[in-house]
Amino acid sequence: MGRKKFQALIEERIDEMQLGSVFVTSDFVNIAPTAAINMSLSRLVNAGKIRRILRGIYDKPRFSKLLNESIAADPSKVAYAIARKNRWSIIPMGDTALNMLRLSTQVPVGWQYVSDGPYKEYSYDNIHISFRRTSNKESTGYSYMTGLIIQGIRALGKAHVNEAAISTLREQLSSEEKKALMDEAQGTTAWIFDYIKEICEETGK
C-alpha cells in the first residue's frame, strides 16, 4: 500500500471523529506502519486540520466562534490518551475525582490521576496533568465508575463523607454499577467500603 493510500485512510478515520477527539499514533497501527503514521499526522498538523498537543498526542480541535479561537483540548481526554499511549491504567483522584463526581464545583487547578505507570507530569495550554504512581490495588481491576467512586471518597476524607455526598454518589449509579461497585471494591480500605455499602443501599422501599 502506498504512502498516499495510508494518508487517505488516516484522514478518513480522523474525518469520522467528533470535534474535540484526542488520539495517539498507536490508534492508527492497523492502517499503516508507525513511520507512515507519524508522517501523515505531521502533514495534517502543518495543514491545520489537527493539532499536536504533546509528543504523540493530537486532537481534532473545536473552534469557539465567541472567542474566535480553537478551544483547549479536554484534560480528561488528553489524560486517557497519554495513558493509552503508554499502556497505563489510570483513575482520576483528588479534586479531579471530586469534580467529575459533582462533589465539588471547583475546577481543578491541576488534573490528577493515580496510575500503575511512573510518576509523570505534562503541561499544555496552561493545563497541568499529573500521574501519581500507586499500587496496582488502587489503579487496576476496577471498572471506571468503581475506581472513580473509591478515589472520590478518599479525596473527601473519612470525616467529611456526609449524607449529601452519599446521596449525590448514589444518584449517579445504575443498578448494574452498584452491583459492580460492591463486587469490585471489597478489597479496598475498610472505611471506604463502609461508605460504599451505604451508597449501594436500596432506598425508597
Residue pairs with C-beta under 8 A, 6 or more apart in sequence:
1 32
3 36
3 39
6 31
6 32
6 36
6 37
6 40
7 40
7 43
9 31
9 32
10 28
10 31
10 32
10 37
10 40
10 41
10 44
11 40
11 44
11 49
13 28
13 31
14 23
14 44
14 49
14 50
14 60
17 23
17 60
18 60
19 60
19 61
19 62
19 63
20 59
20 60
20 61
20 62
20 71
20 73
20 74
20 77
21 59
21 60
21 77
22 53
22 57
22 58
22 59
22 73
22 74
22 77
22 78
22 80
22 81
23 57
23 58
23 59
23 60
23 81
24 56
24 57
24 58
24 81
24 84
24 85
25 34
25 37
25 38
25 41
25 56
25 85
26 84
26 85
27 84
28 37
28 40
29 37
31 37
32 40
41 50
41 52
41 58
44 50
45 51
45 52
45 58
49 60
50 58
50 59
50 60
50 61
51 58
51 59
51 60
51 61
51 70
51 73
52 58
53 59
53 73
53 78
53 124
53 125
54 78
54 82
54 122
54 124
56 85
57 78
57 81
57 82
57 85
59 73
59 77
59 78
61 70
61 71
61 73
62 70
62 71
63 69
63 70
63 71
64 70
64 71
72 124
72 125
72 126
72 127
73 124
73 125
75 111
75 127
75 129
76 92
76 100
76 111
78 122
78 124
78 127
78 129
79 90
79 111
79 113
79 129
79 131
80 90
82 88
82 120
82 122
82 129
82 131
83 89
83 90
83 113
83 115
83 117
83 131
86 117
87 117
88 115
88 116
88 117
88 131
89 115
89 116
89 136
89 139
89 140
90 113
90 114
90 115
90 116
90 117
90 131
90 139
91 97
91 113
91 114
91 138
91 139
91 142
91 144
91 147
91 148
91 150
91 151
92 100
92 111
92 112
92 113
92 148
92 151
93 112
93 113
93 114
93 132
93 151
93 154
93 155
94 108
94 112
94 151
94 155
95 104
95 106
95 108
95 109
95 112
95 155
96 108
96 111
96 112
96 113
97 148
97 151
97 152
97 154
97 155
98 104
98 106
98 152
98 155
98 156
99 105
99 106
99 107
99 108
100 148
100 152
101 148
101 149
101 152
101 168
101 169
101 172
102 168
102 172
103 152
103 155
103 156
103 165
103 168
103 169
109 128
110 128
110 129
110 130
111 127
111 128
111 129
111 130
112 129
112 130
112 132
113 129
113 130
113 131
113 132
114 131
114 132
114 134
114 138
114 139
114 151
115 131
115 132
115 133
115 134
115 139
116 133
116 134
116 136
116 139
116 140
117 131
117 133
118 131
118 133
119 130
119 131
119 132
119 133
120 130
120 131
121 128
121 129
121 130
121 131
122 128
122 129
122 130
123 129
137 187
137 188
138 150
139 147
141 184
142 150
142 184
142 185
143 177
143 180
143 184
145 172
145 173
145 177
145 180
145 181
146 177
146 180
146 181
146 184
146 185
149 169
149 173
149 181
149 185
149 196
149 199
150 185
150 188
150 192
150 196
152 169
153 161
153 169
153 192
153 195
153 196
154 189
154 192
156 165
158 191
161 195
166 195
166 198
166 199
169 199
170 199
170 200
170 201
170 203
173 181
173 199
173 200
178 199
178 200
179 200
181 196
181 199
181 200
182 196
182 197
182 200
185 192
185 193
185 196
186 193
188 196
